[in-house]
Amino acid sequence: MQTNFSPTQLQNPEIAVANDILRTCVHCGFCTATCPTFVTLGDELDSPRGRIYLIKDMLENDRAASEEEVLHIDRCLSCLSCMTTCPSGVDYMHLVDHARVHIEETYSRPLMDRVLREVLARVLPYPARMRAALALARVGKPFAGLLVGENQVFGRLRAMLSLAPDRLPAAQNLGGTVHRPAGEVKGRAALLAGCAQQAIAPSINLATIELLNRLGVEVVVPAAAGCCGALVHHMGRHEEALAAARRNVAAWEGFDAVVVNTSGCGTVVKDYGFLLRHDEMAGAAAKVSAKTRDISEYLLEIYQPSRPAPGVTVAYHAACSLQHGQKVTSAPKTLLRKAGFAVVEPKDAHLCCGSAGTYNIMQPEIAAALRRRKLDTLNAKEPDVIAAGNIGCLTQLAGDGVPTVHTVELLNWMAGGTKPAGLK
């Protein structure tokens, strides 16, 4: 793609990166076939190629974002399926991230939109606040049916209430804890405990720690580590994302590996080296990115089951952040089969389920359509359980009759650990 940035504009390192990315695109349109929003809406501007044109025009002309650009860029899930499909290697992730920062800095959103985004940024990255919000949502959930009509605010409130669990698990605060194996210590890893995960599904962290300890790995959750920054990063709140990255990089120095069991977080942590490339912590950030592993990657060489095959069919849902963002595709399925499960996959395994961080709150109609499509293709395989490696996906796909369980919970069970709640 030809670009027309001025020499002055190209002195900005962010614009220079955007220019290189734009010039990689050859307009082929392969991305449209695998883009969830284009498949759902059929609008060229809701495809990666269409959004690339919008971003190019906005940045080249060095102008504030318009309502049209905000509409279509907001509809992007950042699922990154387009990057898997693209034959030219267009780095769409960094381009759309830059566009979101530009929107945040130049566009004035409607008041209620600003309020909701501020609330999400101030609540979701903090487990205690998240639990309090979920407790309030449980009170309001029976009244969700009163929020009728096409009003955007009502639609988002309905989506928020529908995602609240019927029961809250016991509070989990792992910060500053060290979990040592009973026998020989064969490795030492830092665990990212996550934000929403600690509030919604603390069993995932417990299963991770239990399994790694059994395999001889000491697990540490540094007190100084916190939210990975993904939530604010995808809102275009750049400085807040950088602050989160700096805090975690400092907390994770000295470990053999950083293990992440929420793939949406893992994609961002693996990108710390890029995010902080101009920072004084650039070198340390690059080292953290290099040693970060999804839990399935980390387990691949050391996992050993101890129980006989359970006769359970698992429909594996590949989280976009894992298969497209991190390019981890075979490890979870290999581990599940090694553990004795029969593994099946939906026919649209490459398509997003509609979770995408806060997307199912901010874009509830599109998210609901993607959820229904994904559940239909998963249920067509007649599984006993749906497994995924991301808490967002598990929450999005829950409540349709088939239990949703994190992959690591199933692996821990077959290695002698606790049977996941919800399984028959």
N, C-alpha and C positions, 0 to 999 in steps of 0.2 A: 504494500500500500504506500502510495506517495504521501509524504507529509510536507508541511510548509511552516514549520516553526522557525522563528527568527533566531539569529545567533545569540541575541540577548536572552530569549526564552530558554535556549538550550544550556545556558550557564546554570540554570536551576537543575540540580541533580535529579530531582523527581521528574521534571519534564523530560530530561535526557533519557531516563529509563522508559517513560511513556512513549517517547519517540521511537526508541528501538523496538518496543513491543508492537506498536502500530505498523511499523515498516515490515514486520515479519508476516503480517496477515496478507493472504493472497485472494481474499474474497470468495473462496471456493464454496462456502456454505455447508460444508460437511457438518459443522457444529449445529446447524438448525435441526438436524434429524435426531439429535440426542439431547436437545435442550428441553427440560421439563415445561418451561413456561411457553415456549413456541409450540410444543406438541399439544399443550392444553389450550392455548389462546389463539394460535394461528397468526399472530401479528409479527411481522418481520422485525419490528422494533423491540419485541420481547424475545429476540434471539440474540446470541452473542455477537453475531455479525452486525445486527442492527444497533446494538448497544455500543459496539466499537465505533460505528459512524457517529453516533451521538456524542460519545466521549471525545473523539477526534475533533469535531467541530467546536465543542465547548472549550477544549484546552488550546487549540490552535488560535482561536479568536480571543483567548485570555479574558473571557467574560464570565459573569455569574451564571450559575446553573439556572435553567428555565424549568417551568412546571412540567413540560413534556419530558425532559431529560430525567428529572427526579422521579416521575411516574414509572418510567421503564427501567431505570437502574434500581429503584426500590423493589421492583418485581423480580430482580435477579436473586436466586437462591444462594449464589456462590457455591453451587454443588460441584462445579469444575468438571462436569461431564464433557464439556466442550474441549477441555485441555487433553482429555484422554483421546478424543476423536480427532483433534486437529492434526493434519499431516505436516503442518509447517512449524509446529512447536510454539504457537502464540502463547505467551505468558499472560493469559487473561486474568488470572488471580491478582497479580500485582497492578494490572491496569484498572480493574474495577475497584480495587482497594483505594487507589489514588483518586479515582473519580468520586468515591464516597467522602474522602477528606475534602475535596474541592466543593462538593455539595454542602457539607457541614459548615464550611467557612464562608460560602457565598450566597446560600439560599435561606430565606426566612420561611420556615414551615408554618402551617396553621397552628394556632395556639394549642389545641387539644393534642395534635401530633407531637408538638414539642414537650408537652407535659408528660405524655405517655412514655416517650423516649427517655426523658429524664428519670422517671420513676423506675423504668426497667434497668437503667444504668446504675441507679442508686440502690437497687434491691437485689437483683439476680446474682451479682458476683459475691454476695455475702450470705453464707448459709443461714445464719441466725435471722437475718432480715427476710430471707426467702421463706423460712419456716413460718414466720409471723404472717407473711403475705398469704401463704397457702392456708393457714388457719382461718384467715378472714375469707378467703375464697370458698372454703368449705361451708361457711355460714351463708354465703350468698349464692352458692350453687343451685339450691332448690328454686331460686327465683329467676334463674337465667331465662326461662321461658317468657318472662314479662318484657324482655328486651327485644321487642319485635320490630320489624321494618328493615329498610335498606340503609339506615343511618350507619355511617362508618364507625362511629364511636361505639354504638350498640354491638356491631359485629365483632369488634375487637374485645369488648367486655365479655361477650358470650364465649369467644374463643378462650380467653383467660380462665373463665370459670369452668369450662369443660375440661381443661387440662389439670385442674386440681384433683388430687387423689381423694378417694373417699375416707381413707385413714392415713394419718401421718405416722411414719415409723419413729422410733426413739431418736433423739437428737444425736448427731455424731460430730465430734470435734477432734480430729486426729492431729492437729497442729502440735509439733514438738514431741511426737511419740516415736519410739524406736521399738521395732518388733524383730526379735532375734530368733533364729531357728534353734531347735532343741539340740541338734548335733553340730557337725562341722559347718563353719561358715564358708560357703563357696563363692559368694558374691555379695556386693553391697549396693543397693539401689535406692534412689530417692523416688518417692511416689507422689505424683500430683493427685491430691485428694479430690479436687474439683469443687465446684460451688453448688450448683443445683443438685448434683449427684449426692452430696452429703445430706441434703435436705429431703430428697425424694426417694433415693434408693441407696442407703448406706450399706446395704448387703453386698453391693458390688465391690466396694473397697475392702470390706471384711473378707470376702472370698479371695480377692487378689492377695491380700497379706497372708491369709491362711495357706494358700497354694504356694506362694513364693517361699514362705518359711519352711514348708514341708520339703521343698526342693533345695533347701540349704542357702537361701538368699536372705540376708538381713535387709529389712525394709525400714526406711526412715522417712518421716514426713516432717521436714524442717518447719519450725515455727514461723520463720520469716517468709516462707512461700505462701502465695495466695492465688487469686484468680489468674488464669493464664493471660487474660486481656482480650480474648476472642470476642466477647460480647461488644465491648466498646470499640474494638477494632473494626468490626463490621458495621458499626454505626457511623464510622468516619471520625470518631473522637480520638485523634491520632496521639496526642500527648498523654492521654490516660492509658492508652494501649502501651506506649513506650515505658511509662512508669511501672506498669505491671510486669513488663518484660525485664526491666532492670532489676526489680526486686527479686524475681525468681532466679535470674541468672546468678545473682550474688548468693542466693540461698542454696543453689545446687552445685556449687564448686566443690570438688573433692570426692564426688561419687563416681562409681564405675559406669553407672547408667542412670538416666531419668526415665522412669516407666510411667506411661500414661494409659489409663483404661477408658478414657473418653476421647474418641477419635477426633471430634471437633476441636478439642483443646490441643491434641497432638499435632494437628496440621499447623496450628499457629506457633506452637513451641518449636517445631522443626524449622520454622521460618524466622526465628529470633535473629539468626545471623544476618538475614536481609534487613529486618526491621531496624536493627541497631548498627547497621553497617557504617554509619557516619558518627557513631557515638563513641565515647571514651571506653565503653565496655564492649566494643565491637569484637575483639579477640575472644573474650570470655563467652560472649553470646554465640559466636560461631562454634565454639567447643561444646556448649550445651546443646545446640541444634544437632551437632554430629553424634552425640551420645544419647539422644532421645529415641526411645523405642516404644511403639505401641505394645501393649501387653502380649499380643499374639506374636509379634516379632521376637520379643524377649523370650517367650516360652518355647519357641519352635525347636530349639536345640536341646532343651533340658526337660521338657515335659514327659512324665511317665504316668499312665493311669494305673490304678491298683484294683479297680472294681471290674467285674465282668460287664460286657455290653448290656445296656439297659433295655434294648428293644424299643427305642424312642426315635421317632423321625423328627429331625430338626430342619425347619425352613430357615435357611441362612439369608438374612437381609444385609447386603453389603452397604454400610453407611457411606455416603458420598465422600465425606472427609477422609475415610480410610482408603477406599478404592481409587478415587480420583485425586484427592488431595495428597495422600501419602504413597499412593501406588502399592499399597499392601492388599493383595487380592487373594492369594492362595493360602497364606498362613492360617487364618482362622478356620477355613474348611479342612485343611490338613490336620489340624489339631483336633477338631471335632470328630473326624473320622478315626483318628488314632485313639480317641477316647471311647470309641465303640458306637457312636451315633450314626444313623442313616441320615445323610445330608442331602437336601433338595434345595433348588434355587428357583425363584420366579422367572418368568420369561422376560420381564423387563428389569432385570437385575441392575442395569446401568442407570435407571431413573430414580430420582429423589422421591422420598416418601412425603416431603412437604414440611418437615420439621425445621431444619436449617436455623438453629439458634432461636431467635425470636420471630422468625418468619411466620410461623403458624399463629402468632398473635397479630402481627402487623399486616399480614396478607391472608386472612382466614379463609376466604372463598377459594383461592388458588390452592392453598394448603389442604383444604378439605377434599378437593377434587383429586389431588395427588395421593392423599391418604387412602381414599376409597379405591383408586386404581391399584395401588400397591397391595392393599389388603386382599383385593379380589385375586390378584395373581399369586400371592402367597397362599391363600386359602385353597386355591385350585390344586395345590400340591398335597392337600389333606395332611398337614403336619400335626404333631402332638404339641409342638412348641415353636415359637419364632425366636430366633437368636440374632443379636446384633451387638456391635462393639461401641455403641454410642447411646448415652442416656436420652438424648433428644429423640432419636429414632424410636427407642423403646417406649417412651411416653406417648409419642405420636401414634404408634400402632397398637397401643393397649386398648382394652375395653371392647374388643370385637369377638370375644369368645375363645380365642386361642391365647394362652399365656405368652407373654414376652419376657425373655430372660437374657441377661448379658452372657456373652460367650464364656467369659471367665468363670461365671457361676456354674455353668455346666461342666467345664473342665475341672474345677475344684471338686465338684461332687464325685466325678469318676476317679479322682485321685485320692478319695477317702474323706472328703470334706462334707459339708452340710448340703442336703438336697435343697435346691432352690424352692422358695415358697411359690405356690401356685401350680406346681406340677402335680399331676394326679399320681 
